[in-house]
Amino acid sequence: MSAGTYTPRPGAAPLPRMIAAQTALETRMLLRNGEQLLLTVIIPTLLLVLFSAVDIVDTGSGASVDFLAPGILALAVMSTAFTGQAIATGFERRYGVLKRLGASPLPRWALMTAKTLSVLVTEVLQIVLLTAIAFALGWSPQGNPLSVLLLLVLGTAAFSGLGLLMAGTLKAEATLAAANLVFLLLLVGGGVIVPLDKFPDAVQSVLGLLPISALSEGLRDVLQHGAAMPWAEAGILAAWAVLGLGAAAKFFRWE
């Protein structure tokens, strides 16, 4: 046996490997959490199946699933990028996990990158599942997939920034309550299930500026009506992404 076979090699792993390992860990933690699983998978699936099968809400002409599927996809993005990430990160901050990780060889920006990649992985799983269920219910999507992809990325950036801002500025218990309350309010008033034109005209103009409304309406324009890229909705999402991520970077507290 040659000398030095078991000699330690101190030092951090390569940065890409650290980010990949942290991403895998964040994804496993997210998928193992019962509350997060309820928000990210069970609730969107139940809403899609229930409102597609039972004529509760007037969704206009055509099959209900054609109206509902884009809104449920938007809801899935919000549940993961905003609600789930805000709650998980808020409690990690409370218990000192972020402080300890911030002192590790993994840079803080790389930790946030890993969290973002974890959100994207979870969203891919959500979209595959919800799309399969929607197809089984008779969904007939139209439009350009690249437009859909751009809207989903912008929506993820917008909700992720808002979720990190909430988690980095409020106490964990306040984040838990606020994130769930916002989820419920935007579910009702964000055009996910109830069309925005069912609200009074004065309210519609305000609701249309919300990120969930912009994402659900933009996806609906493309997937239900076969429209080109809805630049107005994309612009709203981009504005929310810049504001949310910028504010999170400035005001996020690690302790």
Protein Blocks (a to p, Z undefined) as FASTA:
>chain_A
ZZhklgcceddddfklmmmmmmmmmmmmmmmpmklmmmmmmmmmmmmmmmmmpcfbcgbe
ajfklmmmmmmmmmmmmmmmmmmmmmmmmmmmmnommmmmmmmmbdfklmmmmmmmmmmm
mmmmmmmmmmmmmmmnopacedjfklmmmmmmmmmmmmmmmmmmmmmmmcfklmmmmmmm
mmmmmmmmnommmcfklpcfklmmmmmmpmklmmmmmmmmmmmnopacdfklmmmmmmmm
mmmmmmmmmmocfZZ
